Amino acid sequence: MTADWLRKQYFVVPVKDKRSLNIAFPITDMSAHYRSKPYRYLVHLIGHEGRGSLLSELKANNWCTTLTAGNLLWWPTVGIEFDYFDINVDLTDDGINHTDDIIALIFQYITMLKSEGITQWIWDESKQMLEIGFHYKDRSQPINYVLSLADKLLLYPIEEVLRVSYLMDEYRPELIAQLLNELSADRMRVRVVGKQFESIADRTERWFGTKYSLQDIPPEKIQLWLNIGLNDRLALPPPNDFIPYNLNVKPIEDNNQTEPQIIKNTGFSRVWYLQDFEYRKPKAYYAFKLTNPIASDNPLNENMAQLFTRLFRDSVNEYLYAAEMAGLWFSMSSGLTGITLYFGGYNDKLNALVTTILDQLIAFKIDPKRFEVFKDIYVRDLKNRHANLIAQILSTNMTEITTDRVWTDEELIQTVDDLTVSNVSQFKDQFVSRFHIEAFIYGNVLKSETIDVCGAFEEKFKSQLKTKPIALSQHFLNREIHLTEGSDYVFETKTSVHKTNGIQTYYQIGVRDTKTNPLIGLLQQILKQPFSDKLRTKQQLGYVVWAYIRGANGVCGMSFLIESDYKPSFLNERIEAYIQWIHKYIEDMNETDFETQRQALITRKLVKPKNLWDKCWTLWAEVMSKEYNFNREEIEVKAIKEITKQDIIDFMKKHLSHDSPDRCKLTVSIVTDNPINEKDGKDCNTDDMPTPTTISHSSGSADDITQLLFSSQCIKKWLFHLALKDIIGSFSQMDLTIQEVLRKSDGFSLELRLEFYISIDKALDMKTGQKLIPKLSDISDSQVIDVMPVRPELMLNQSPAISAAYKYSLTESRNNRVKSWAMFSLSGLSDTMGL
């Protein structure tokens, strides 16, 4: 590497508001020394996150939150004969003004490593974990595994390619010392990324148009870093107590138990358990869902839940890092109805990890300095989302439009100024004061151990925080908006960041069940490959051309997504033309080809999860959806075997064909303000796929309630507001009769009408202590709503009005006179109305 390349610093202006520091050192290619892996020693120590580490000291100064280290070319191409060692640091608002201090700390740590010398017990720990990792390695996707082996065949003997990544049986301290000496201040290149460098960015990268400045690192700084001394706050890590030693696989207790079973069910907790009988690894996975709807009652609460989980995860990072190095892990995430804690890895020390994390969660206090750091990161992430990939933005817009309860980025941003240490602390105390635990324990664990760990989990909160269970009515699932039959809604946004356009069309089909899933699955199996071939390869509409099943909140539909230089209106025509073409294609398909497609889908359905975690996640998803269909694939395969070609034709004609009165279509599109290669539809050869003669092009209108549905503020903003504003204005008079209320709900679907009635009932009760609708059973049969809630016990414990409606729907359902469409929640309805 020439001197002209080294001792340089770049200042780069990003598209998103990101801040980072990167230091790159050219190092000797050590691929020939794969049995000693000298680079691994340095990656482990420089990237360590425990007490005394480089990251720990940087965080103590509030200069960063994450640091990574590693050689850039893990499997260099034969003949390169060099590699890079990279150190990457994300920067806080304060940290970007202290990049020189951060670099100084990095060289202080390197100096400490040199002074301590190469330590064999640290190398031995890495060797031990690699041996354990190889012996108990999980299976991965075959294509990924084959690709990794193909790379390794270029560099290593064929007899060792299977274990070369885990082979570490030659201790070569001199090679480690050689690499350590190559991490020198006069052999580095620095890159700093931040919006604040716009004023000095005097160059433009020719391919992506990135603005940057290139400068020499002043010689005096180089000399300062070359001669830097020690820092007494930096130290080597202690021995890792989390390394597992008991790796025995426990005997199967019940050979007949092949699905999760409930082994505890109280008002406070429900525990699902399954001992692993397939993979037989000394590993286990625990999931604890703490249900409390305040986690997303409003935009501020959702922000506080997100910030709380991030702050807590950061607070345990130093302790947790050693566990992660020993094959354990912990994660924490917030969602619509609560917060979920996940634990996993080798089961030998897993329970010790759970105990310590819970103790720290119960005692957790927010550090004001770390709060400001993470608030800044969170707010920047929210504000950066407009620059996400087009496919991500389309998916987000689609979710915000079709999901009953979701907060937009704009709504979340509006409340970030209210995020304070005091508010988030109060939120944390309120959340842990009441919740319901839904747990799933799976893997190399006995039933008695499951009862013990879940009992201890519950008891810690009960005894130390006096936690109580939530009310039954606070258990709910989110819902998907029912697009009306014959609809063709359009929602369009602009982008000044991206240079291309995008479109996603969604054809809603209905509630996901073991009848609909096989039909839509086989349809997607047939149309996916031709969609890519016709629109991407032949018509060349764009690189991102997808046809896939969109599933959300228990509802499924067919979705098509294209990113392109063509305008969305033309792309919509191409999608409609494809649907018309594929309809004829299926009609002309012979039975042999149809059977080939059917068998391909069956084969894919019957592929078992590759490893313990994949199986755990599949089962946990059934618990979270409250569908509990643990043998879903087997049931659906039986249904697929019964599907005929005519079934697919009829299914497609009803749900996708442009002339179907039952079709429910929603189009979301993005139009760029700065196209770099905008194309006209005339440039595209469409002769073999003509556009249908009649395509609706409806768009949003603030004056039309059915079109206003797709405003950027989504359904929850307008759904009740427009219909209820007269009622809200009449609260004090209480002069509305049931008949008047019913007239106010004219035009609503039956499903929404029930929610309308309940909302009025609850709102007036809160305002006046009276009930507007004392008895829904007085309403005529034609006006009773046909919704079947998923959890009967929730309904029967509600007000007489709600219970009456539910009992009536039960009766009607038994008589097969009504159909269940979707689940509904009883929480947050008054928030929905803004009361």
N, C-alpha and C positions, 0 to 999 in steps of 0.2 A: 504494500500500500504506500503510495507516494506521499511526501510531506504536504503537497498541495491539497490533498484530500483531508488531511488531519488538521486539528486545532482550528476548526471552523465552528461557527454557530449560526443556525437558521432561526429566524423569527417569522412564524407562519400565521396567517390569518385564516381561521376556519369558517365554514358556512354556519355551523351551529355554534352556540356559545359554549365552547369547550376550552379547558385549560390543562396543559400537560407539559411535562419535561421528559425528554428522551436523551440518553447518553449512549452512544454506540462506540464500542472498541473493536477494532479488527484483532482477531486472535488466531492462533494456530489451529488448523483442522485436526481434531483429535479423534476422528471417526475410526482410525486404525486401532485406537486404544479402548475399544468398546468393552473390554473385560475389566477395565479399571474406572472408566467413566469419570475422568478428573473434573470435567465441567460440572457434574452433578453436585459435587461438594460445594462449589462456589454458588451455584444456583440456590441450593438449600440455605446457605448462610446469609447471603446478601438479600435474598427474598424472604427471609424469616420474618414472622410477624409477632413473635412473643416478646416478653419483657427483655429489655436490653438490646433489642434489635434496632436496625436502622429505621424501619417503619415506625416503631414505637416512639423513637425520639422525634421524628418528623411530625407525628401526630401530636406529641406533647407540645410542640410549637404551633400547632394548628396550621401547618403548611400543606398537608395532604391528607387523604383518607386511604389511598391504596398505593402499593408499590409492587412491581413485578420485575423479576430478573431472569435472564436465560440466554442461551445461545440461539441466535436467530435461525440458523440453518441446521435443524435437528438431523436431517438426512441429506447432507450436501451431495450434489451431483458429482460423479467421478471426475477428477481432474481439476476441480476448483482449488483444492488444497488450502483454503482458508475459511474462516467462519467469522461471525460477529457475536459479541456479547453485549446484550442490550439491558439497560436499566431504565424502566419506565415509571414515572411518578405522576399521578394526577395532582393538580394544584388547586388549592383553595384561593379565595379572593386575596388573602394575605400572602399565600405561598408564591403567587406569580411575581410578587415584588421582592422575593427572597431567593431567586433561583441560584445566585452565587453562593448563598449560605447553604442551600440544599446540596449543591455540588461539593461544597467544603465538607459537609457531614458525610457524604458518600465516601470521600477520600479518607476521612478520619476512620470510618469503618474498615476500609481496605487496609489502612495502616495498622489498625488493631488486629486484623487477621494475620498480617505479616508478623507482628510482634508475638502473637500467641503461638505461631507455628502451626503446621498441619497436624490435626488431632485425630488419631486413629479411631477413637470410640464414636466420633461423629460419623466417620466414613462407615464404620461397622453398623450403625443404626440404619443408614440408608441401604446397605447391603441386606440387612435382615428384612426390612419392609419390602424390598424388591423380591426376595425369595418367597415371602408370604404371598405377595401379590401375584406371582407367577403360578404358585401352587393352587391358589383359590381364585384364579382369574375368571371373571364372568364372560359368558359368550357375548359376542357383538354381532352386528349385522354382517352377513357373509361378504357383501360387496366391499364394505369398509375394510374388513380384515384382509381380503385379497389384495386390495390396493396398497395397504401398508406393507404387506409381505413383498409385493412386486418392487417397491422402492428399496427395501432392504436387500433384495437379491443383487442389486447393483454394487453393494458395498461389502457384504459379509458372506462367509462360507454358507453354503446351502444347508448344511447340517445344523447351523446355529440360528437361522433366521427366525425360528419360532420363539426363541427365548432371548434373542440378542438385547431386547429392550430391558430385560430383567437380569441379565448376566452381569455380575459384578464380583469377581473372585480374585482380582489382582490389585493389591494395595500399592499404588505408585505415587507416593507423596511428592516426588520430584516433578511429576507432570502437573500436579495441582499447583505447586509453587511457580512453575513456569507460566501457567495461565494467570495466576495472581499478579505476577510481575508485569504481564502485558496489559493489565488494567491500570494504565498510567495516564496522568493528566496531559502528557505531551503526545498521546496516541488516541485521542478521542475526537468525536464529532458530536455537537450538541444541537438539539432542536427544541425550541420553546414555542408552544402553540397558544394563541390567545387573541381575542378580538381587539385588545388594546394596542396591537402592533400595526393597525391599519395606517397610522400616520407615518410610519417609517418603512412600510412595505413598498419598495421601489422596483420589484421584479414580478413577473407573472409567469407561472408554470405553463408550458405551451399546450399540454393535453387537457388539463382540467381547469385552467384559468385561475389557479390558486395564487393569491398574492403573498409575497414573502420578501424578506431581506436576508442577505448573506453577508456575514462579517467575520473578520479574523478575531479569534479570542486573544485579548491583549496578553503579551508575553509575561507581564508582571503577575497576572492571575494564574497563568500556567505555573510559574515558579512558586507562587504561594501554595497551590494545591500539591505540587511535587514535594514540598518540604513541610507539609502540614503535620501536626502532632496528634496525640491521642485525645480522646474524649472519654472521661471516666464514667459517663452514663451509657456507654456502648460496651457490650459484653457478649461472649459466646452463650448460646442457649444451654440450659441444664439438660441432663438426660431425660428422655421422653418416657414418662410413666404410663402412657396410653398404649404402648406397643403390646399387642395381644400375645398371650402365651398359651392359653387354653383354647385350642382350635378344634376341639372335638365336636363331632356332629351328634346331636342327641337322638335317642331312639324314638321312633314314631309311636305316639300314644294311642292313636285311633286311626286305623287304616281306612275306615269308612268315611272319615271327614275330609271331603275334597273341596268344600266351599266354606267361606267364612260363616261362623256361627256367633250368635249373640250369647255371651256368657255372663253379662251383667246388664240390667236395664232398670234404671231408677229415674226419678225426676231430675237428678243431677247429672247422670252419666249413662252412656250406653257403650258397651265394649264389644267389638267384633274381634274374633280370633281365628287364626288358621295357622297350624304348624306346617312348615314347608315339607312336602313329600316328594318334590320333583327335582330340585336343584342340589339339595344336600350340601350346602355350604355353611360354614360357621358364621353366618351373617343373619341379621334381623333388621326389620324396619318398623318404626313406630310412627303413627300419625295421630295427632290430637287436635281436633277441631274444637275451638272454644267459640260457641255460638252466642253472639250478643249483637243484635241489629244496630246498636248505636255506632258500630264501626263504619256505617255509611248512611246514617240517618239523613245527613245533609252534606253539602260539599266540604264544609269546615271539618266535620267529623272524619270524613274520608281522608282529608289531608293530614289530620292529626294521627289517624291510625297508621298511615303510611310512614309518617315521620317517626312515630313511636317505635315501630318495628325496626326501622333502620338504625335508630339510635341505640336500641337495646342490642342489636346484632353487633354494632361497633363496640359497645361496652364490654362484650365477652370475647372479643376477637383474640386478644393476647392469650387467654386461657384456651380458647377453642383451637388455635392454630396447631398446637401439639397433637390434639386429638385428630385433626384432619391429616396430619403427617403420618398418623398411625392407622389410617383407613377408616376413621369415623367422620361423621358430618352432622351438622345441625343447620336447619334453615327455618325461617319464620316469615310468614306472609299474611297480609290482610286482604280481605275480600268483602263481598257484599254483606254477608251475615256474620262476620266474625274474623278471628285470627287463627291461623293454623300453625302448629309446631311440628316439624319433621325431624326425626332422629334416625340414623342408620349406620351400618357398617358391621365390623366384626363384633359379635355379641359379647365377647369376653369382658370388655370394659364399657359396654353401651349403657348399662344402668347407672354406672357412676357418672357418666356424662349427663344423663337425664337429671339426676339428683342435683348436680352442681348448677346446671343451667336453670332449673326451677328455683333453687335458692337465690340465684342472682336476679332472676326475674321478679321474684317477690320483694326483694330488697332494693330494686332498681330505682335510682334517682338520676335525673337528667343533669348532665354537666352543661352549664350555660354556654361554655366556649364551643363544645362539640355541637350543641344545638344550633348555633349560628352557622357553623360549617355545613351541617347536613341540611339545614333549611335552605341555604344558598344553593346547594347541589340539587335539591328537590325542585325548587322554583325554576332553576335553569333547565332542568329536564322537562318540566311542564311547558316552558316557553319554547323549547327546542323541537317540540313534537311536530310543528308545522313543517319542519325540514326532514322528517322521516322519509323513508322510501315511499314512493307513490302507492305501491301495493299495501303498505302499512296504513297510510292515510285513508285509502279507500275502505279497508277493513274496519278501521276505527269509526269512520263516518257511518258505515253500514250498521255497526253495533249500536252506536248512539241513537240511530233512527229506530231500530227494530226492538231494542230492549226496553222493557217497561220501566226499569229503575236503574239508571246509570247517570253519572254526572259528566258533563262535557269538560274538556280542558279549559274552556273559557270560564265555566262556573267554578272550577277548582281554583283557577288563577285569581278570580275575584275575591277569594277569602284568604289568600296566603298572608296578607298583612295582619290577619288576626291570629296567626300562629305565634304563640309565645311559650316560654318555658312553663309558665303558670298554667296556661290552657291545656297544653299537652300533658302535663303532670296530672291535672284534674281528670282529663280524659282517661288516662291510664288507670287511675284509682276507680273511676266510675265503671270502666270496662271490667276490671277484675272483681268488682263487687258482686256481679251477677253474670253467670253464663251457664251454658250446658256443654258438657264434654261428650263428643262423639269420637271414640278411639278405635284404631285398627292396629292390631299387633300381628305381624306376619314374619315367619322365618324360622330360624333355629332357636326356638323358645318354647318352653312347656306351658301348659295351661295354668298351672299353679304360679309360675313366674309372671305370666300375664296378669293374673289377678293381683299379685303383689305389687307390680310396678304401676298398674293403673290405680290401685287403691292408695298407694303412696302419693301418686300424682294428685288425686282428688283431695286427700287428707291435708296436704300441704296448704292448699288454698283455703280449705274450710277452717283449719286450726289457726293459721297465721293471719289470714285476711278476712275471715268470717264470710267467705264467698257463699252466695246462695244461688239456687237455680233460677233461670228466667221463667216467665210465664209460658204456658203452652202456645198462646197466640203469637208469641214472638218467633216461633219456628216457621220459616217459610222459604220458598224457592223463588228465584226471579222468574219473570215470565217474558215471553216473546209477544210482540204485537201481532195481532191477526190482520194481515192485509186482506182487504175485501176482495171478493170474487170479481173478476173482470177489471181489476185495477192495473194501472200502468203509471206508477209514480216516478218522478224524476227529481233528483237533488243534485245540484251542481255547485262546485266551489272553484275558486281561482287560486293559482300558485304563482308566486314570483321567484321562488327558489329553484324549482325544477324547470327543465327545458322541454319536457315532453308532456303529453296528455295521458289520461288514464280513465278507464271505465270498469265498473263492476256491475253486472246485472244479477239479480237474485230472484229466483222463481220459488216462492214459498210453497211448500207441499203440505205440511201438517205436523202433528205431534209424532215424535220419533217412537216407533214401536216395532215389534218383530214382524209386522206385515209390511209396513212402509219401508223400513230399512233395506230389506232384500231387493225390493223393486227399484229404489233409487240407487242402490249399490250396483245392480246389474246394468242399469241405464248408464251410470257413470263409467262403468267398465267398458261399455261399447263405444261411447262417444268421446272419451278423453283423448285417445291417440289420434283419431281423425281430426279433432279440433286443432291440436297442435300442428298436424301435418298440413291441413288446409290453410289455416289462418297465419301460422308462423312461417312454415317452410315455403309454401307455394305463393300465398298472397303477400307474405312478408310484412304483416301489419306491425310486428314488433318482436322483441326478444322475450318479454314476459307475456306469455299466452297460456292461461291456465283454465281448466275446466274441473271443478271439484264440488264435493258435497259440503255445503255449509250447514253446520249444526250448532245451535245455541239455545240454551234454556229449554232443552227438551223438544225443540222444534227443528225440523230439517228442511232443506231445499237445495235446488241445483244452482250453482253460481258459476259465472264466467268472468274472467278478469283479463284485461289487456292494457299494457302500457305501450304507447305508440306516438309517432309523429302525426298520425291522422287525427282528425277531430272526433270527439266522442259521438256525435250524431252519426258519423259514418261508421264508426266501430259498432254502434248499436245496430245499424242496418246489417253489418257483416255477421253479427251474432245471430240476429233473427234469420238471416239467409242460411246460416249454418244449421240452425234448428230445423228449418224447412227441409234442407238437404239431408240431414241425418235421419229425419223421419222417413223419407223415401229410401234411404240407404238400409234402414232396418227392415222396412217392408220387403225389399228385394233380397235380403240376406237369406241364404239357404240354411237348412236346419243344422248342417254340419258346422258351419261357421258360428251359428248361434250357440250350439253346444260347446264349442271351443271357448267362447267368451264366458259361458256359464261355469265351465270347469276351471277357468283361470280365476274367477272370483271365488269359487269354493276353495281352491288351493290357497289363495291368499287369506281367506277367512280362517282356515284351519291351521295356519302357521302359529305355533305356540310362542308366547313371550320368550325372548332369548335368555333372560336372566331373572333373578329374584326381584330386582327393583322394577323391571317392566311388568312383571306379574302383579306386584304389589300395587303399582299405580293403576293398572287395569281394574283390579278389585276395588280399590279405594274410590275410583271414579263412580262405580255403581253405588257405593254407599253415599257419596256426596250428592248424586243425582236423585237419591231416594227411589231408585228403580229396582235395585237389588237383583238384577238379572245376571247372576254370576256365570251362567252358562249361555250367555247371549249368542256367542258364535255358533255353537252347536244347533241352537234353535233356528237361527237365521239360515244356516246351511240347509236344514230340512225344508225351509220355505223356498229357498232359491231353487232347489231341485224340482219344485212344483210349478215354477213360473214358466209360462209359455211365451213365445214370441209375440203373440197377440196381446198378452198382458202388458208387455213393455210398450207396444204401439199405443194401446189405449191409455196407459199411464202417461206417456209422453204427450199424446194428443190433448189430454185433459189439463196437464200442468204446465206444458211448455209451448204448445202451438199458439201462434199469434192470433188465431181466430177462435180460440176456446173461450167461452163465457166464464169458465171457472178459473182461468189463469190468474195468479196473483204475482204481479211483477213490480220490482223496485229497482231503479237504476241510480247508481251513485257515480258521479264523474268529476274529474279534475281537469281544468283547462289552464294551460300555462300562459302567462303574460309575456314570456320571453322565449318564444320558440326559436330553435336554431336550425331546424330542418323541417318546417311544417310542410306536410304533403296534402295534395288534393286527391279526393277519391278517384278522380279520373286516371291517376297514375297506377291504380290497382286493377289487375285483371280479375274481373268478377263474372266472366262469361259462364263458367260452369256452376255458379252458385248465385243465381239472380235474387235480388231483394224481393221479399213478399210485397205484394201490391198495396196492402193496407197495414201500416204500422202506426200505432198511436204514439204521439210525442208529447204527452201531457207534462206539465211542469208545475212547480209550487206557486201558490197564490195565497196571499195573506187574507184574502176575503173568502176563501173556500176552506171550510173546516177539514175536508178530506185531503186537501193539498197542504194546508198548514201543518198537517201531521208530520211533514218532512222538513220543517224548519230546523235550523241548526240547534235550537234549544230543545228539540225532541218532544215526544209525546207528553211527558210528565208536566211540561209547562202549560200546555194548552188544553189537554184532554178534558179536565173538569172546569178549567177557568172560564172558557167561553160559555159553556152551558150553565154554569152555576153563578155567574156574576150577579144576575138578578136575584137569585135566592140569597146569596151572601148579603146583598143590600137590604134584604127583608128580614134579617135575623131578629131585630128588635121588635118588629111588629108581629111576627109569628102568624102571619095571615095567609100562609100557603097551605093548600089542601093537598091530599094525596094525589088527586086528579091533576092538579097543577104541576106537581113534581113529576108525575108520569109524562105530562106533555113536554116538560123540559128535557126529558131524556129521549124524545122521539128522534130516530135516526141513529141512535147508538146500537151497536150489536148487542145481542142478548147477554153476552158475557160481560160487556162493559156496563150494561144497565144495572146489573147486580152491584157492581162496585160503586156505581153512581148512587144507588139507594143507600148503601152502607155508609158512604162518605157523608151524605146529607145527615143520616141518622147520628153518626159520630160527631160531626161538626156542631150540630145543634145541641147535642148533649153536652159538649164541652163549653159552649157559649152560654147555655141557659139552664142546663140540668134537666131539660125535657127531651122527650122523644117525638120526632116528627112522624115516624113510621112505627107505631107500636106493634103492628102485627102484619107482616108481609103476606101471611096466608089469606088476608082479606082481598088481596089483589087477584084479578081474574087469571084463569089458567094461562091465557095467551101472553100475560105480562110477567109470568114467573120465569126466572132466568135459568138457563140450562147449563150450569157449571157444576162439575163434580170435583170438589176439593180432594187433594191427595190424602190429607190426614183428617179423617172424620172426627177424631177426638178434639181437634182444634175448633171445628165448627160447632159441635154440640155444647161447647163451653162458652159460646158467645152470647150476645144479647138475644132475647126472644125473637126479635125480627130476623136476625141472621140464622138462628137455628131453624126457624119456620121455613125460610127459603131453602135451607140445606135439606131438611127433611122432605120438603116437597120435591126437590130435584132428585132425591134418592128414589122416591116413589115413581116418578116419571121415568127414571133410568131403568128401573126394574120392568116397567111396561114398555121399554124400548121406544119411548116417544121423544126422548131427547138424547143428544150426543154430548159427550165431554169434549171440550176443546182445549182448555188450558187451565193451569193452576193459578190461583190468585192468593195474594197475601193480604193480611188484615192490618199490617204495620205500615206506618208512614203515609196513610191516606190523607190525613189532615195536612201533612207536610206537602203532599202533592198539590193540594188546593191552595197552598200558601196561607193557611189560617194560623 
